[in-house]
Amino acid sequence: MNKKQGEARAEATFRFAKEEDMGALLGLIRELAAYEHLSHEVTADEETLRSSLFGNSKVAEAILAEVTGTAVGYAIFFHNFSTFKGKAGLYLEDIFVKPAFRGRGIGKRLFCRVAAIARERGCVRMEWAALNWNEPAIRFYRGLGAEPLNEWTVFRVTEERLEKMPCDF
């Protein structure tokens, strides 16, 4: 381990996000969107995040990775459910570390924090998705023992298509 890696491991701290972190979290989300060439899809704002993470109908949780008090990464996750197992699972929506802080173990430690939460809560699985072109992420996940589910195709219906869906709501 070189000095830079050792310093990052010693300095990085991890904690659940607080309401006052929404500006920093939104900034990190926008950085991830830019990396994934999806900036045009970001419509979240601080209030939307605050409501989703801390409101009466809280739907997700976030963990921040910090170095010297500055947010340098995050993970957002929520519970899903396995009908076959009859128990909760955990879905990792996003994990991101700023490029300048990659390669120092911060991403792995952030990922492992989420995995520990899944274990503590008795989840029967942890799932996430990676873009097919994102080879660094795929290598990272495989290095942690994850296997892609090639027999499944992820489908999505966006808000606009929900409105046009031929269903009697």
C-alpha angles and dihedrals in degrees: 000000000000125000093260092055093046092051092050093049091050095045102042116099128183129209143152112272119255128212091259090059095068094102093052092043092050090050091054091047089053090050090053091048090052091050090051092046089242103112090124089066097058110106097148119117132186094269093050090051092046091052093046095047101034109014129106090271096042108181105178145020132222135207121198127209112211135189115195090345096308121115108241100163145006146193125208119194142162139185124268129177137243111213091191092055096032090224141100125271130192124240118203104212098181140001119180139165122187110256093243089060099045122113093038100095095258094117092048092049091047091050091047091051089058091045089051090053089052090052093045091052093049095246115173094213146002120218140180141156132240128196110254092236094051098096095166090057092045091051090047093053094043088050088059091053098261120146125206116241098230093171092065129070118206113229128192136190113197126214092262093051091047088061091052097041111127095239132119101237 
